[in-house]
């Protein structure tokens, strides 16, 4: 009996997570931004700025590699 309860709970959580991912994917396909918290703390702002910095570095490296390959 315990195994059925545990299995049922695990399956329910799995289905709920899959439905959440599906809903977020649909929102992004429709052009709506995914839900984010209204208040962004300092840690999130620092993360976003670092992420933007790393993305710019990746673009620069890709451009540098393209220039190197074409030379």
PDB file of N, CA, C and O in Angstrom:
ATOM      1  N   UNK A   1       0.823  -1.196   0.000  1.00  0.00           N
ATOM      2  CA  UNK A   1       0.000   0.000   0.000  1.00  0.00           C
ATOM      3  C   UNK A   1       0.866   1.257   0.000  1.00  0.00           C
ATOM      4  O   UNK A   1       0.563   2.230  -0.691  1.00  0.00           O
ATOM      5  N   UNK A   2       1.967   1.227   0.797  1.00  0.00           N
ATOM      6  CA  UNK A   2       2.853   2.384   0.842  1.00  0.00           C
ATOM      7  C   UNK A   2       3.458   2.654  -0.533  1.00  0.00           C
ATOM      8  O   UNK A   2       3.593   3.802  -0.956  1.00  0.00           O
ATOM      9  N   UNK A   3       3.817   1.575  -1.219  1.00  0.00           N
ATOM     10  CA  UNK A   3       4.437   1.736  -2.531  1.00  0.00           C
ATOM     11  C   UNK A   3       3.486   2.409  -3.509  1.00  0.00           C
ATOM     12  O   UNK A   3       3.918   3.227  -4.321  1.00  0.00           O
ATOM     13  N   UNK A   4       2.228   2.089  -3.450  1.00  0.00           N
ATOM     14  CA  UNK A   4       1.249   2.710  -4.348  1.00  0.00           C
ATOM     15  C   UNK A   4       1.094   4.195  -4.042  1.00  0.00           C
ATOM     16  O   UNK A   4       0.974   5.011  -4.956  1.00  0.00           O
ATOM     17  N   UNK A   5       1.097   4.540  -2.771  1.00  0.00           N
ATOM     18  CA  UNK A   5       0.966   5.949  -2.386  1.00  0.00           C
ATOM     19  C   UNK A   5       2.187   6.731  -2.861  1.00  0.00           C
ATOM     20  O   UNK A   5       2.055   7.808  -3.443  1.00  0.00           O
ATOM     21  N   UNK A   6       3.366   6.188  -2.612  1.00  0.00           N
ATOM     22  CA  UNK A   6       4.598   6.857  -3.031  1.00  0.00           C
ATOM     23  C   UNK A   6       4.643   6.969  -4.549  1.00  0.00           C
ATOM     24  O   UNK A   6       4.976   8.026  -5.085  1.00  0.00           O
ATOM     25  N   UNK A   7       4.313   5.893  -5.236  1.00  0.00           N
ATOM     26  CA  UNK A   7       4.314   5.914  -6.699  1.00  0.00           C
ATOM     27  C   UNK A   7       3.307   6.922  -7.223  1.00  0.00           C
ATOM     28  O   UNK A   7       3.594   7.648  -8.175  1.00  0.00           O
ATOM     29  N   UNK A   8       2.144   6.976  -6.620  1.00  0.00           N
ATOM     30  CA  UNK A   8       1.133   7.945  -7.036  1.00  0.00           C
ATOM     31  C   UNK A   8       1.595   9.376  -6.842  1.00  0.00           C
ATOM     32  O   UNK A   8       1.382  10.226  -7.707  1.00  0.00           O
ATOM     33  N   UNK A   9       2.224   9.644  -5.712  1.00  0.00           N
ATOM     34  CA  UNK A   9       2.737  11.001  -5.453  1.00  0.00           C
ATOM     35  C   UNK A   9       3.833  11.378  -6.439  1.00  0.00           C
ATOM     36  O   UNK A   9       3.855  12.499  -6.947  1.00  0.00           O
ATOM     37  N   UNK A  10       4.735  10.455  -6.707  1.00  0.00           N
ATOM     38  CA  UNK A  10       5.829  10.728  -7.643  1.00  0.00           C
ATOM     39  C   UNK A  10       5.273  10.982  -9.038  1.00  0.00           C
ATOM     40  O   UNK A  10       5.699  11.920  -9.711  1.00  0.00           O
ATOM     41  N   UNK A  11       4.341  10.171  -9.470  1.00  0.00           N
ATOM     42  CA  UNK A  11       3.748  10.371 -10.795  1.00  0.00           C
ATOM     43  C   UNK A  11       2.997  11.694 -10.874  1.00  0.00           C
ATOM     44  O   UNK A  11       3.057  12.385 -11.892  1.00  0.00           O
ATOM     45  N   UNK A  12       2.291  12.050  -9.805  1.00  0.00           N
ATOM     46  CA  UNK A  12       1.582  13.326  -9.794  1.00  0.00           C
ATOM     47  C   UNK A  12       2.554  14.487  -9.924  1.00  0.00           C
ATOM     48  O   UNK A  12       2.319  15.409 -10.704  1.00  0.00           O
ATOM     49  N   UNK A  13       3.651  14.451  -9.162  1.00  0.00           N
ATOM     50  CA  UNK A  13       4.648  15.521  -9.236  1.00  0.00           C
ATOM     51  C   UNK A  13       5.292  15.580 -10.618  1.00  0.00           C
ATOM     52  O   UNK A  13       5.571  16.663 -11.131  1.00  0.00           O
ATOM     53  N   UNK A  14       5.525  14.429 -11.213  1.00  0.00           N
ATOM     54  CA  UNK A  14       6.107  14.387 -12.552  1.00  0.00           C
ATOM     55  C   UNK A  14       5.169  15.017 -13.575  1.00  0.00           C
ATOM     56  O   UNK A  14       5.609  15.798 -14.419  1.00  0.00           O
ATOM     57  N   UNK A  15       3.900  14.692 -13.510  1.00  0.00           N
ATOM     58  CA  UNK A  15       2.918  15.256 -14.438  1.00  0.00           C
ATOM     59  C   UNK A  15       2.762  16.755 -14.208  1.00  0.00           C
ATOM     60  O   UNK A  15       2.651  17.519 -15.166  1.00  0.00           O
ATOM     61  N   UNK A  16       2.753  17.181 -12.954  1.00  0.00           N
ATOM     62  CA  UNK A  16       2.629  18.609 -12.654  1.00  0.00           C
ATOM     63  C   UNK A  16       3.830  19.385 -13.193  1.00  0.00           C
ATOM     64  O   UNK A  16       3.667  20.477 -13.739  1.00  0.00           O
ATOM     65  N   UNK A  17       5.019  18.838 -13.046  1.00  0.00           N
ATOM     66  CA  UNK A  17       6.221  19.508 -13.562  1.00  0.00           C
ATOM     67  C   UNK A  17       6.196  19.566 -15.083  1.00  0.00           C
ATOM     68  O   UNK A  17       6.559  20.585 -15.671  1.00  0.00           O
ATOM     69  N   UNK A  18       5.771  18.488 -15.719  1.00  0.00           N
ATOM     70  CA  UNK A  18       5.698  18.470 -17.179  1.00  0.00           C
ATOM     71  C   UNK A  18       4.678  19.484 -17.682  1.00  0.00           C
ATOM     72  O   UNK A  18       4.913  20.150 -18.691  1.00  0.00           O
ATOM     73  N   UNK A  19       3.555  19.606 -16.994  1.00  0.00           N
ATOM     74  CA  UNK A  19       2.543  20.582 -17.393  1.00  0.00           C
ATOM     75  C   UNK A  19       3.072  22.001 -17.238  1.00  0.00           C
ATOM     76  O   UNK A  19       2.787  22.859 -18.073  1.00  0.00           O
ATOM     77  N   UNK A  20       3.830  22.257 -16.191  1.00  0.00           N
ATOM     78  CA  UNK A  20       4.408  23.583 -15.978  1.00  0.00           C
ATOM     79  C   UNK A  20       5.405  23.923 -17.085  1.00  0.00           C
ATOM     80  O   UNK A  20       5.391  25.038 -17.606  1.00  0.00           O
ATOM     81  N   UNK A  21       6.261  22.985 -17.444  1.00  0.00           N
ATOM     82  CA  UNK A  21       7.224  23.212 -18.522  1.00  0.00           C
ATOM     83  C   UNK A  21       6.492  23.453 -19.837  1.00  0.00           C
ATOM     84  O   UNK A  21       6.878  24.329 -20.610  1.00  0.00           O
ATOM     85  N   UNK A  22       5.451  22.688 -20.091  1.00  0.00           N
ATOM     86  CA  UNK A  22       4.674  22.853 -21.319  1.00  0.00           C
ATOM     87  C   UNK A  22       4.025  24.231 -21.370  1.00  0.00           C
ATOM     88  O   UNK A  22       4.014  24.868 -22.424  1.00  0.00           O
ATOM     89  N   UNK A  23       3.486  24.698 -20.252  1.00  0.00           N
ATOM     90  CA  UNK A  23       2.843  26.015 -20.214  1.00  0.00           C
ATOM     91  C   UNK A  23       3.858  27.128 -20.459  1.00  0.00           C
ATOM     92  O   UNK A  23       3.562  28.084 -21.176  1.00  0.00           O
ATOM     93  N   UNK A  24       5.030  27.018 -19.882  1.00  0.00           N
ATOM     94  CA  UNK A  24       6.068  28.030 -20.093  1.00  0.00           C
ATOM     95  C   UNK A  24       6.511  28.030 -21.548  1.00  0.00           C
ATOM     96  O   UNK A  24       6.729  29.093 -22.130  1.00  0.00           O
ATOM     97  N   UNK A  25       6.646  26.846 -22.141  1.00  0.00           N
ATOM     98  CA  UNK A  25       7.042  26.751 -23.543  1.00  0.00           C
ATOM     99  C   UNK A  25       5.998  27.396 -24.433  1.00  0.00           C
ATOM    100  O   UNK A  25       6.343  28.096 -25.385  1.00  0.00           O
ATOM    101  N   UNK A  26       4.735  27.173 -24.140  1.00  0.00           N
ATOM    102  CA  UNK A  26       3.667  27.798 -24.928  1.00  0.00           C
ATOM    103  C   UNK A  26       3.715  29.311 -24.822  1.00  0.00           C
ATOM    104  O   UNK A  26       3.546  30.005 -25.825  1.00  0.00           O
ATOM    105  N   UNK A  27       3.943  29.833 -23.627  1.00  0.00           N
ATOM    106  CA  UNK A  27       4.030  31.280 -23.442  1.00  0.00           C
ATOM    107  C   UNK A  27       5.173  31.856 -24.255  1.00  0.00           C
ATOM    108  O   UNK A  27       5.026  32.909 -24.876  1.00  0.00           O
ATOM    109  N   UNK A  28       6.306  31.180 -24.258  1.00  0.00           N
ATOM    110  CA  UNK A  28       7.459  31.689 -24.986  1.00  0.00           C
ATOM    111  C   UNK A  28       7.224  31.628 -26.490  1.00  0.00           C
ATOM    112  O   UNK A  28       7.681  32.511 -27.216  1.00  0.00           O
ATOM    113  N   UNK A  29       6.524  30.608 -26.972  1.00  0.00           N
ATOM    114  CA  UNK A  29       6.232  30.517 -28.398  1.00  0.00           C
ATOM    115  C   UNK A  29       5.265  31.611 -28.825  1.00  0.00           C
ATOM    116  O   UNK A  29       5.333  32.090 -29.957  1.00  0.00           O
ATOM    117  N   UNK A  30       4.377  32.005 -27.943  1.00  0.00           N
ATOM    118  CA  UNK A  30       3.407  33.045 -28.261  1.00  0.00           C
ATOM    119  C   UNK A  30       4.005  34.435 -28.109  1.00  0.00           C
ATOM    120  O   UNK A  30       3.331  35.429 -28.377  1.00  0.00           O
ATOM    121  N   UNK A  31       5.244  34.516 -27.688  1.00  0.00           N
ATOM    122  CA  UNK A  31       5.910  35.803 -27.561  1.00  0.00           C
ATOM    123  C   UNK A  31       5.734  36.460 -26.210  1.00  0.00           C
ATOM    124  O   UNK A  31       6.202  37.579 -26.002  1.00  0.00           O
ATOM    125  N   UNK A  32       5.081  35.798 -25.304  1.00  0.00           N
ATOM    126  CA  UNK A  32       4.909  36.353 -23.967  1.00  0.00           C
ATOM    127  C   UNK A  32       6.121  35.968 -23.126  1.00  0.00           C
ATOM    128  O   UNK A  32       6.583  34.829 -23.195  1.00  0.00           O
ATOM    129  N   UNK A  33       6.631  36.883 -22.351  1.00  0.00           N
ATOM    130  CA  UNK A  33       7.760  36.521 -21.494  1.00  0.00           C
ATOM    131  C   UNK A  33       7.311  35.546 -20.411  1.00  0.00           C
ATOM    132  O   UNK A  33       6.170  35.588 -19.950  1.00  0.00           O
ATOM    133  N   UNK A  34       8.216  34.682 -20.020  1.00  0.00           N
ATOM    134  CA  UNK A  34       7.915  33.756 -18.928  1.00  0.00           C
ATOM    135  C   UNK A  34       7.730  34.551 -17.643  1.00  0.00           C
ATOM    136  O   UNK A  34       8.277  35.643 -17.489  1.00  0.00           O
ATOM    137  N   UNK A  35       6.957  33.992 -16.731  1.00  0.00           N
ATOM    138  CA  UNK A  35       6.682  34.696 -15.482  1.00  0.00           C
ATOM    139  C   UNK A  35       7.970  34.874 -14.686  1.00  0.00           C
ATOM    140  O   UNK A  35       8.735  33.929 -14.494  1.00  0.00           O
ATOM    141  N   UNK A  36       8.192  36.082 -14.236  1.00  0.00           N
ATOM    142  CA  UNK A  36       9.332  36.358 -13.370  1.00  0.00           C
ATOM    143  C   UNK A  36       8.822  37.096 -12.151  1.00  0.00           C
ATOM    144  O   UNK A  36       7.727  37.658 -12.158  1.00  0.00           O
ATOM    145  N   UNK A  37       9.611  37.086 -11.128  1.00  0.00           N
ATOM    146  CA  UNK A  37       9.182  37.784  -9.919  1.00  0.00           C
ATOM    147  C   UNK A  37       9.234  39.284 -10.154  1.00  0.00           C
ATOM    148  O   UNK A  37      10.101  39.780 -10.874  1.00  0.00           O
ATOM    149  N   UNK A  38       8.311  39.996  -9.548  1.00  0.00           N
ATOM    150  CA  UNK A  38       8.233  41.446  -9.729  1.00  0.00           C
ATOM    151  C   UNK A  38       9.439  42.128  -9.098  1.00  0.00           C
ATOM    152  O   UNK A  38       9.981  43.082  -9.657  1.00  0.00           O
ATOM    153  N   UNK A  39       9.850  41.651  -7.961  1.00  0.00           N
ATOM    154  CA  UNK A  39      10.989  42.231  -7.253  1.00  0.00           C
ATOM    155  C   UNK A  39      12.229  41.393  -7.540  1.00  0.00           C
ATOM    156  O   UNK A  39      12.257  40.195  -7.259  1.00  0.00           O
ATOM    157  N   UNK A  40      13.242  42.026  -8.095  1.00  0.00           N
ATOM    158  CA  UNK A  40      14.497  41.322  -8.305  1.00  0.00           C
ATOM    159  C   UNK A  40      15.489  41.806  -7.266  1.00  0.00           C
ATOM    160  O   UNK A  40      15.748  43.003  -7.137  1.00  0.00           O
ATOM    161  N   UNK A  41      16.028  40.871  -6.543  1.00  0.00           N
ATOM    162  CA  UNK A  41      16.984  41.215  -5.500  1.00  0.00           C
ATOM    163  C   UNK A  41      18.358  41.511  -6.077  1.00  0.00           C
ATOM    164  O   UNK A  41      18.575  41.374  -7.281  1.00  0.00           O
ATOM    165  N   UNK A  42      19.279  41.916  -5.225  1.00  0.00           N
ATOM    166  CA  UNK A  42      20.621  42.252  -5.700  1.00  0.00           C
ATOM    167  C   UNK A  42      21.367  41.049  -6.284  1.00  0.00           C
ATOM    168  O   UNK A  42      22.176  41.204  -7.199  1.00  0.00           O
ATOM    169  N   UNK A  43      21.099  39.864  -5.761  1.00  0.00           N
ATOM    170  CA  UNK A  43      21.772  38.678  -6.289  1.00  0.00           C
ATOM    171  C   UNK A  43      21.326  38.404  -7.723  1.00  0.00           C
ATOM    172  O   UNK A  43      22.143  38.062  -8.577  1.00  0.00           O
ATOM    173  N   UNK A  44      20.032  38.556  -7.982  1.00  0.00           N
ATOM    174  CA  UNK A  44      19.525  38.326  -9.337  1.00  0.00           C
ATOM    175  C   UNK A  44      20.072  39.372 -10.304  1.00  0.00           C
ATOM    176  O   UNK A  44      20.409  39.046 -11.442  1.00  0.00           O
ATOM    177  N   UNK A  45      20.161  40.613  -9.866  1.00  0.00           N
ATOM    178  CA  UNK A  45      20.697  41.673 -10.723  1.00  0.00           C
ATOM    179  C   UNK A  45      22.165  41.407 -11.043  1.00  0.00           C
ATOM    180  O   UNK A  45      22.601  41.602 -12.178  1.00  0.00           O
ATOM    181  N   UNK A  46      22.921  40.967 -10.051  1.00  0.00           N
ATOM    182  CA  UNK A  46      24.330  40.647 -10.278  1.00  0.00           C
ATOM    183  C   UNK A  46      24.459  39.475 -11.244  1.00  0.00           C
ATOM    184  O   UNK A  46      25.323  39.474 -12.121  1.00  0.00           O
ATOM    185  N   UNK A  47      23.592  38.478 -11.076  1.00  0.00           N
ATOM    186  CA  UNK A  47      23.597  37.322 -11.974  1.00  0.00           C
ATOM    187  C   UNK A  47      23.286  37.754 -13.402  1.00  0.00           C
ATOM    188  O   UNK A  47      23.961  37.335 -14.342  1.00  0.00           O
ATOM    189  N   UNK A  48      22.265  38.591 -13.565  1.00  0.00           N
ATOM    190  CA  UNK A  48      21.889  39.050 -14.901  1.00  0.00           C
ATOM    191  C   UNK A  48      23.006  39.846 -15.557  1.00  0.00           C
ATOM    192  O   UNK A  48      23.254  39.694 -16.753  1.00  0.00           O
ATOM    193  N   UNK A  49      23.683  40.692 -14.791  1.00  0.00           N
ATOM    194  CA  UNK A  49      24.774  41.477 -15.371  1.00  0.00           C
ATOM    195  C   UNK A  49      25.944  40.576 -15.761  1.00  0.00           C
ATOM    196  O   UNK A  49      26.554  40.776 -16.812  1.00  0.00           O
ATOM    197  N   UNK A  50      26.262  39.588 -14.926  1.00  0.00           N
ATOM    198  CA  UNK A  50      27.331  38.644 -15.268  1.00  0.00           C
ATOM    199  C   UNK A  50      26.954  37.820 -16.492  1.00  0.00           C
ATOM    200  O   UNK A  50      27.791  37.559 -17.355  1.00  0.00           O
ATOM    201  N   UNK A  51      25.689  37.414 -16.562  1.00  0.00           N
ATOM    202  CA  UNK A  51      25.228  36.634 -17.709  1.00  0.00           C
ATOM    203  C   UNK A  51      25.346  37.443 -18.991  1.00  0.00           C
ATOM    204  O   UNK A  51      25.780  36.917 -20.016  1.00  0.00           O
ATOM    205  N   UNK A  52      24.971  38.701 -18.947  1.00  0.00           N
ATOM    206  CA  UNK A  52      25.095  39.566 -20.121  1.00  0.00           C
ATOM    207  C   UNK A  52      26.564  39.718 -20.511  1.00  0.00           C
ATOM    208  O   UNK A  52      26.903  39.724 -21.695  1.00  0.00           O
ATOM    209  N   UNK A  53      27.424  39.839 -19.512  1.00  0.00           N
ATOM    210  CA  UNK A  53      28.860  39.960 -19.778  1.00  0.00           C
ATOM    211  C   UNK A  53      29.395  38.700 -20.459  1.00  0.00           C
ATOM    212  O   UNK A  53      30.168  38.788 -21.414  1.00  0.00           O
ATOM    213  N   UNK A  54      28.983  37.525 -19.967  1.00  0.00           N
ATOM    214  CA  UNK A  54      29.439  36.267 -20.558  1.00  0.00           C
ATOM    215  C   UNK A  54      28.891  36.087 -21.969  1.00  0.00           C
ATOM    216  O   UNK A  54      29.586  35.577 -22.847  1.00  0.00           O
ATOM    217  N   UNK A  55      27.651  36.502 -22.186  1.00  0.00           N
ATOM    218  CA  UNK A  55      27.082  36.402 -23.536  1.00  0.00           C
ATOM    219  C   UNK A  55      27.861  37.276 -24.509  1.00  0.00           C
ATOM    220  O   UNK A  55      28.120  36.867 -25.641  1.00  0.00           O
ATOM    221  N   UNK A  56      28.235  38.473 -24.077  1.00  0.00           N
ATOM    222  CA  UNK A  56      29.021  39.360 -24.933  1.00  0.00           C
ATOM    223  C   UNK A  56      30.396  38.755 -25.214  1.00  0.00           C
ATOM    224  O   UNK A  56      30.902  38.846 -26.333  1.00  0.00           O
ATOM    225  N   UNK A  57      30.996  38.139 -24.198  1.00  0.00           N
ATOM    226  CA  UNK A  57      32.288  37.481 -24.406  1.00  0.00           C
ATOM    227  C   UNK A  57      32.176  36.347 -25.419  1.00  0.00           C
ATOM    228  O   UNK A  57      33.059  36.164 -26.258  1.00  0.00           O
ATOM    229  N   UNK A  58      31.079  35.585 -25.335  1.00  0.00           N
ATOM    230  CA  UNK A  58      30.870  34.501 -26.295  1.00  0.00           C
ATOM    231  C   UNK A  58      30.738  35.045 -27.711  1.00  0.00           C
ATOM    232  O   UNK A  58      31.305  34.484 -28.649  1.00  0.00           O
ATOM    233  N   UNK A  59      29.993  36.136 -27.870  1.00  0.00           N
ATOM    234  CA  UNK A  59      29.849  36.740 -29.193  1.00  0.00           C
ATOM    235  C   UNK A  59      31.200  37.204 -29.714  1.00  0.00           C
ATOM    236  O   UNK A  59      31.517  37.006 -30.886  1.00  0.00           O
ATOM    237  N   UNK A  60      31.998  37.823 -28.845  1.00  0.00           N
ATOM    238  CA  UNK A  60      33.320  38.294 -29.248  1.00  0.00           C
ATOM    239  C   UNK A  60      34.220  37.129 -29.657  1.00  0.00           C
ATOM    240  O   UNK A  60      34.941  37.215 -30.650  1.00  0.00           O
ATOM    241  N   UNK A  61      34.174  36.038 -28.885  1.00  0.00           N
ATOM    242  CA  UNK A  61      34.985  34.869 -29.220  1.00  0.00           C
ATOM    243  C   UNK A  61      34.542  34.240 -30.536  1.00  0.00           C
ATOM    244  O   UNK A  61      35.376  33.816 -31.335  1.00  0.00           O
ATOM    245  N   UNK A  62      33.233  34.178 -30.761  1.00  0.00           N
ATOM    246  CA  UNK A  62      32.741  33.622 -32.018  1.00  0.00           C
ATOM    247  C   UNK A  62      33.178  34.484 -33.195  1.00  0.00           C
ATOM    248  O   UNK A  62      33.558  33.964 -34.244  1.00  0.00           O
ATOM    249  N   UNK A  63      33.123  35.790 -33.022  1.00  0.00           N
ATOM    250  CA  UNK A  63      33.548  36.697 -34.082  1.00  0.00           C
ATOM    251  C   UNK A  63      35.056  36.552 -34.325  1.00  0.00           C
ATOM    252  O   UNK A  63      35.501  36.532 -35.472  1.00  0.00           O
ATOM    253  N   UNK A  64      35.826  36.453 -33.262  1.00  0.00           N
ATOM    254  CA  UNK A  64      37.266  36.287 -33.380  1.00  0.00           C
ATOM    255  C   UNK A  64      37.609  34.983 -34.092  1.00  0.00           C
ATOM    256  O   UNK A  64      38.510  34.940 -34.929  1.00  0.00           O
ATOM    257  N   UNK A  65      36.887  33.934 -33.753  1.00  0.00           N
ATOM    258  CA  UNK A  65      37.136  32.646 -34.408  1.00  0.00           C
ATOM    259  C   UNK A  65      36.771  32.702 -35.884  1.00  0.00           C
ATOM    260  O   UNK A  65      37.481  32.147 -36.723  1.00  0.00           O
ATOM    261  N   UNK A  66      35.670  33.368 -36.202  1.00  0.00           N
ATOM    262  CA  UNK A  66      35.279  33.502 -37.606  1.00  0.00           C
ATOM    263  C   UNK A  66      36.335  34.279 -38.384  1.00  0.00           C
ATOM    264  O   UNK A  66      36.661  33.925 -39.517  1.00  0.00           O
ATOM    265  N   UNK A  67      36.866  35.330 -37.781  1.00  0.00           N
ATOM    266  CA  UNK A  67      37.928  36.105 -38.435  1.00  0.00           C
ATOM    267  C   UNK A  67      39.190  35.268 -38.594  1.00  0.00           C
ATOM    268  O   UNK A  67      39.865  35.344 -39.621  1.00  0.00           O
ATOM    269  N   UNK A  68      39.507  34.470 -37.582  1.00  0.00           N
ATOM    270  CA  UNK A  68      40.691  33.615 -37.646  1.00  0.00           C
ATOM    271  C   UNK A  68      40.535  32.551 -38.725  1.00  0.00           C
ATOM    272  O   UNK A  68      41.474  32.282 -39.474  1.00  0.00           O
ATOM    273  N   UNK A  69      39.349  31.945 -38.807  1.00  0.00           N
ATOM    274  CA  UNK A  69      39.108  30.907 -39.810  1.00  0.00           C
ATOM    275  C   UNK A  69      39.144  31.464 -41.226  1.00  0.00           C
ATOM    276  O   UNK A  69      39.584  30.783 -42.153  1.00  0.00           O
ATOM    277  N   UNK A  70      38.686  32.690 -41.395  1.00  0.00           N
ATOM    278  CA  UNK A  70      38.654  33.273 -42.740  1.00  0.00           C
ATOM    279  C   UNK A  70      40.015  33.823 -43.163  1.00  0.00           C
ATOM    280  O   UNK A  70      40.224  34.097 -44.345  1.00  0.00           O
ATOM    281  N   UNK A  71      40.941  33.989 -42.223  1.00  0.00           N
ATOM    282  CA  UNK A  71      42.265  34.542 -42.564  1.00  0.00           C
ATOM    283  C   UNK A  71      43.169  33.499 -43.182  1.00  0.00           C
ATOM    284  O   UNK A  71      44.313  33.797 -43.525  1.00  0.00           O
TER     285      UNK A  71
END
